[in-house]
């Protein structure tokens, strides 16, 4: 799949690969899973991108 949302996610992953990605992952159904080291405030800003 090569949807616009997918492209946004890939660009974001590339940008945050060494920091933010250790805080969450996507399940096949699109659900987001978090761990304790995640920066919640940063995620809340980025969530707007994922929900376009």
N, CA, C and O atoms as a GROMACS GRO file, in nm:
protein
  208
    1UNK      N    1   0.084  -0.120   0.000
    1UNK     CA    2   0.000   0.000   0.000
    1UNK      C    3   0.088   0.125   0.000
    1UNK      O    4   0.188   0.131   0.070
    2UNK      N    5   0.048   0.222  -0.079
    2UNK     CA    6   0.130   0.342  -0.093
    2UNK      C    7   0.043   0.467  -0.082
    2UNK      O    8   0.051   0.558  -0.164
    3UNK      N    9  -0.041   0.469   0.022
    3UNK     CA   10  -0.133   0.581   0.042
    3UNK      C   11  -0.058   0.703   0.096
    3UNK      O   12   0.053   0.689   0.148
    4UNK      N   13  -0.118   0.822   0.086
    4UNK     CA   14  -0.055   0.942   0.143
    4UNK      C   15  -0.025   0.927   0.292
    4UNK      O   16   0.080   0.971   0.338
    5UNK      N   17  -0.116   0.867   0.367
    5UNK     CA   18  -0.093   0.848   0.509
    5UNK      C   19   0.028   0.759   0.533
    5UNK      O   20   0.108   0.785   0.622
    6UNK      N   21   0.039   0.655   0.454
    6UNK     CA   22   0.154   0.566   0.465
    6UNK      C   23   0.284   0.644   0.441
    6UNK      O   24   0.382   0.624   0.513
    7UNK      N   25   0.284   0.731   0.342
    7UNK     CA   26   0.403   0.810   0.313
    7UNK      C   27   0.438   0.900   0.431
    7UNK      O   28   0.555   0.913   0.467
    8UNK      N   29   0.336   0.962   0.492
    8UNK     CA   30   0.360   1.048   0.608
    8UNK      C   31   0.422   0.967   0.721
    8UNK      O   32   0.517   1.012   0.785
    9UNK      N   33   0.369   0.850   0.745
    9UNK     CA   34   0.421   0.764   0.851
    9UNK      C   35   0.566   0.726   0.823
    9UNK      O   36   0.649   0.729   0.913
   10UNK      N   37   0.596   0.691   0.699
   10UNK     CA   38   0.732   0.650   0.666
   10UNK      C   39   0.830   0.766   0.682
   10UNK      O   40   0.940   0.747   0.735
   11UNK      N   41   0.791   0.885   0.637
   11UNK     CA   42   0.878   1.001   0.653
   11UNK      C   43   0.900   1.028   0.801
   11UNK      O   44   1.012   1.058   0.843
   12UNK      N   45   0.793   1.018   0.879
   12UNK     CA   46   0.804   1.043   1.022
   12UNK      C   47   0.894   0.940   1.088
   12UNK      O   48   0.977   0.974   1.172
   13UNK      N   49   0.879   0.814   1.051
   13UNK     CA   50   0.963   0.709   1.107
   13UNK      C   51   1.110   0.734   1.073
   13UNK      O   52   1.197   0.717   1.158
   14UNK      N   53   1.136   0.774   0.951
   14UNK     CA   54   1.274   0.801   0.912
   14UNK      C   55   1.333   0.914   0.994
   14UNK      O   56   1.451   0.910   1.031
   15UNK      N   57   1.253   1.014   1.022
   15UNK     CA   58   1.300   1.130   1.097
   15UNK      C   59   1.326   1.096   1.243
   15UNK      O   60   1.421   1.147   1.303
   16UNK      N   61   1.244   1.010   1.300
   16UNK     CA   62   1.247   0.985   1.444
   16UNK      C   63   1.308   0.849   1.478
   16UNK      O   64   1.296   0.802   1.591
   17UNK      N   65   1.372   0.787   1.383
   17UNK     CA   66   1.410   0.647   1.395
   17UNK      C   67   1.491   0.619   1.520
   17UNK      O   68   1.470   0.516   1.584
   18UNK      N   69   1.583   0.708   1.556
   18UNK     CA   70   1.676   0.678   1.665
   18UNK      C   71   1.625   0.725   1.801
   18UNK      O   72   1.692   0.703   1.902
   19UNK      N   73   1.508   0.789   1.805
   19UNK     CA   74   1.459   0.841   1.932
   19UNK      C   75   1.317   0.794   1.958
   19UNK      O   76   1.293   0.712   2.046
   20UNK      N   77   1.221   0.848   1.880
   20UNK     CA   78   1.081   0.830   1.914
   20UNK      C   79   1.031   0.688   1.886
   20UNK      O   80   0.941   0.641   1.956
   21UNK      N   81   1.087   0.620   1.788
   21UNK     CA   82   1.033   0.489   1.752
   21UNK      C   83   1.046   0.387   1.864
   21UNK      O   84   0.969   0.291   1.870
   22UNK      N   85   1.142   0.407   1.954
   22UNK     CA   86   1.150   0.314   2.065
   22UNK      C   87   1.036   0.334   2.165
   22UNK      O   88   1.022   0.256   2.260
   23UNK      N   89   0.954   0.438   2.144
   23UNK     CA   90   0.841   0.465   2.231
   23UNK      C   91   0.710   0.404   2.185
   23UNK      O   92   0.617   0.392   2.265
   24UNK      N   93   0.698   0.365   2.058
   24UNK     CA   94   0.572   0.308   2.012
   24UNK      C   95   0.594   0.221   1.890
   24UNK      O   96   0.700   0.224   1.827
   25UNK      N   97   0.492   0.142   1.860
   25UNK     CA   98   0.490   0.068   1.735
   25UNK      C   99   0.346   0.059   1.686
   25UNK      O  100   0.251   0.077   1.762
   26UNK      N  101   0.331   0.032   1.556
   26UNK     CA  102   0.200   0.015   1.498
   26UNK      C  103   0.170  -0.134   1.482
   26UNK      O  104   0.253  -0.210   1.433
   27UNK      N  105   0.051  -0.173   1.524
   27UNK     CA  106   0.004  -0.308   1.497
   27UNK      C  107  -0.055  -0.312   1.357
   27UNK      O  108  -0.084  -0.207   1.299
   28UNK      N  109  -0.074  -0.433   1.300
   28UNK     CA  110  -0.130  -0.443   1.164
   28UNK      C  111  -0.263  -0.371   1.147
   28UNK      O  112  -0.294  -0.324   1.038
   29UNK      N  113  -0.343  -0.363   1.253
   29UNK     CA  114  -0.473  -0.296   1.243
   29UNK      C  115  -0.462  -0.145   1.261
   29UNK      O  116  -0.564  -0.076   1.259
   30UNK      N  117  -0.339  -0.094   1.278
   30UNK     CA  118  -0.319   0.049   1.290
   30UNK      C  119  -0.320   0.101   1.434
   30UNK      O  120  -0.297   0.219   1.458
   31UNK      N  121  -0.347   0.011   1.529
   31UNK     CA  122  -0.347   0.053   1.669
   31UNK      C  123  -0.205   0.087   1.713
   31UNK      O  124  -0.109   0.021   1.674
   32UNK      N  125  -0.193   0.192   1.794
   32UNK     CA  126  -0.062   0.234   1.844
   32UNK      C  127  -0.039   0.173   1.983
   32UNK      O  128  -0.127   0.175   2.068
   33UNK      N  129   0.081   0.120   2.003
   33UNK     CA  130   0.119   0.060   2.131
   33UNK      C  131   0.238   0.138   2.186
   33UNK      O  132   0.332   0.169   2.113
   34UNK      N  133   0.233   0.168   2.314
   34UNK     CA  134   0.333   0.255   2.375
   34UNK      C  135   0.418   0.179   2.477
   34UNK      O  136   0.379   0.072   2.524
   35UNK      N  137   0.533   0.236   2.511
   35UNK     CA  138   0.606   0.185   2.626
   35UNK      C  139   0.637   0.301   2.720
   35UNK      O  140   0.612   0.416   2.686
   36UNK      N  141   0.693   0.271   2.837
   36UNK     CA  142   0.707   0.369   2.943
   36UNK      C  143   0.804   0.481   2.910
   36UNK      O  144   0.799   0.588   2.971
   37UNK      N  145   0.893   0.459   2.814
   37UNK     CA  146   0.995   0.560   2.784
   37UNK      C  147   0.946   0.665   2.684
   37UNK      O  148   1.022   0.753   2.644
   38UNK      N  149   0.820   0.655   2.645
   38UNK     CA  150   0.769   0.742   2.540
   38UNK      C  151   0.744   0.884   2.590
   38UNK      O  152   0.696   0.903   2.702
   39UNK      N  153   0.778   0.982   2.508
   39UNK     CA  154   0.753   1.123   2.538
   39UNK      C  155   0.612   1.158   2.494
   39UNK      O  156   0.587   1.182   2.376
   40UNK      N  157   0.519   1.162   2.589
   40UNK     CA  158   0.377   1.176   2.555
   40UNK      C  159   0.348   1.311   2.491
   40UNK      O  160   0.269   1.318   2.396
   41UNK      N  161   0.408   1.416   2.540
   41UNK     CA  162   0.382   1.547   2.482
   41UNK      C  163   0.424   1.553   2.336
   41UNK      O  164   0.353   1.610   2.253
   42UNK      N  165   0.537   1.493   2.304
   42UNK     CA  166   0.584   1.489   2.165
   42UNK      C  167   0.486   1.410   2.080
   42UNK      O  168   0.454   1.450   1.968
   43UNK      N  169   0.439   1.298   2.133
   43UNK     CA  170   0.344   1.216   2.058
   43UNK      C  171   0.216   1.293   2.029
   43UNK      O  172   0.164   1.286   1.918
   44UNK      N  173   0.165   1.366   2.129
   44UNK     CA  174   0.039   1.437   2.109
   44UNK      C  175   0.051   1.538   1.995
   44UNK      O  176  -0.046   1.559   1.921
   45UNK      N  177   0.168   1.599   1.980
   45UNK     CA  178   0.188   1.690   1.867
   45UNK      C  179   0.191   1.612   1.735
   45UNK      O  180   0.135   1.658   1.635
   46UNK      N  181   0.254   1.496   1.736
   46UNK     CA  182   0.267   1.420   1.612
   46UNK      C  183   0.137   1.349   1.576
   46UNK      O  184   0.116   1.317   1.459
   47UNK      N  185   0.051   1.323   1.672
   47UNK     CA  186  -0.071   1.248   1.645
   47UNK      C  187  -0.157   1.320   1.539
   47UNK      O  188  -0.226   1.255   1.461
   48UNK      N  189  -0.153   1.452   1.539
   48UNK     CA  190  -0.229   1.528   1.440
   48UNK      C  191  -0.188   1.492   1.299
   48UNK      O  192  -0.271   1.492   1.207
   49UNK      N  193  -0.060   1.460   1.280
   49UNK     CA  194  -0.013   1.420   1.148
   49UNK      C  195  -0.075   1.286   1.108
   49UNK      O  196  -0.121   1.269   0.996
   50UNK      N  197  -0.075   1.192   1.203
   50UNK     CA  198  -0.125   1.059   1.169
   50UNK      C  199  -0.275   1.056   1.143
   50UNK      O  200  -0.324   0.967   1.074
   51UNK      N  201  -0.350   1.153   1.198
   51UNK     CA  202  -0.495   1.149   1.186
   51UNK      C  203  -0.548   1.238   1.075
   51UNK      O  204  -0.669   1.264   1.070
   52UNK      N  205  -0.462   1.287   0.985
   52UNK     CA  206  -0.507   1.371   0.874
   52UNK      C  207  -0.607   1.297   0.785
   52UNK      O  208  -0.655   1.352   0.686
   0.00000   0.00000   0.00000
